[in-house]
């Protein structure tokens, strides 16, 4: 008789073979429902910024993007001029 390595051994020396029970399909549905409930609970914990804070932060991001774009554009123009002066090696 074949035995599984992690099966409990009976007093008679024979191993008791146990099959795993099949998971019910409703387990997936229950898990999905639990996930949705958890998502709703987390969504309620979010504190949204007020209109003034949103406006200030949006302007800050736009301003920083413009400044960084100008800096990178200037560096790119500098490298293009250097490349032209060197003869386009």
C-alpha positions as CSV (number, residue, x, y, z in Angstrom):
1,X,0.0,0.0,0.0
2,X,1.4,3.4,-0.9
3,X,1.6,6.0,1.8
4,X,1.9,9.8,1.7
5,X,4.9,11.3,3.5
6,X,2.8,13.8,5.5
7,X,-0.2,11.5,6.3
8,X,-0.7,10.5,9.9
9,X,0.2,6.9,10.7
10,X,-2.3,4.5,12.3
11,X,-1.5,2.2,15.1
12,X,-1.3,-0.8,12.7
13,X,1.5,0.9,10.7
14,X,-0.8,1.7,7.8
15,X,-1.1,5.3,6.7
16,X,-4.4,7.0,6.5
17,X,-4.8,8.6,3.1
18,X,-6.9,11.8,3.2
19,X,-8.1,13.6,0.1
20,X,-8.6,17.3,0.2
21,X,-12.2,18.4,0.1
22,X,-13.0,20.4,-3.0
23,X,-13.5,24.1,-2.3
24,X,-17.0,25.2,-2.8
25,X,-17.6,27.8,-5.5
26,X,-19.3,30.0,-3.1
27,X,-16.0,30.5,-1.3
28,X,-14.8,32.7,-4.2
29,X,-18.0,34.7,-4.2
30,X,-17.7,35.2,-0.4
31,X,-14.1,36.3,-0.9
32,X,-15.2,38.8,-3.6
33,X,-17.9,40.1,-1.3
34,X,-15.4,40.5,1.5
35,X,-13.0,42.3,-0.8
36,X,-15.7,44.8,-1.9
37,X,-16.7,45.4,1.7
38,X,-13.1,46.1,2.6
39,X,-12.7,48.4,-0.4
40,X,-15.8,50.4,0.7
41,X,-14.5,50.7,4.3
42,X,-11.1,51.9,3.1
43,X,-12.8,54.4,0.6
44,X,-14.7,55.9,3.6
45,X,-11.4,56.5,5.4
46,X,-10.0,58.8,2.7
47,X,-9.8,62.5,3.6
48,X,-10.1,64.6,0.5
49,X,-8.4,68.0,0.3
50,X,-10.5,71.1,0.2
51,X,-10.9,73.2,-3.0
52,X,-8.3,75.7,-2.0
53,X,-5.6,73.1,-1.2
54,X,-6.4,71.3,-4.5
55,X,-6.0,74.6,-6.4
56,X,-2.7,75.5,-4.7
57,X,-1.2,72.1,-5.3
58,X,-2.3,72.0,-8.9
59,X,-0.7,75.4,-9.6
60,X,2.5,74.2,-7.8
61,X,2.7,71.1,-10.0
62,X,2.1,73.1,-13.2
63,X,4.7,75.7,-12.2
64,X,7.3,73.1,-11.3
65,X,6.7,71.3,-14.6
66,X,7.1,74.6,-16.5
67,X,10.4,75.4,-14.7
68,X,11.9,72.0,-15.2
69,X,10.8,72.0,-18.8
70,X,12.6,75.3,-19.4
71,X,15.7,74.1,-17.6
72,X,15.8,70.8,-19.7
73,X,15.1,72.8,-22.9
74,X,18.0,75.1,-22.1
75,X,20.4,72.2,-21.4
76,X,19.3,70.5,-24.6
77,X,19.8,73.7,-26.6
78,X,23.3,74.0,-25.1
79,X,24.2,70.5,-26.1
80,X,22.9,71.0,-29.6
81,X,25.1,74.2,-30.0
82,X,28.1,72.3,-28.6
83,X,27.5,69.5,-31.0
84,X,27.4,72.0,-33.9
85,X,30.6,73.7,-32.8
86,X,32.4,70.4,-32.6
87,X,31.4,69.6,-36.2
88,X,28.9,66.9,-35.5
89,X,31.6,64.3,-34.9
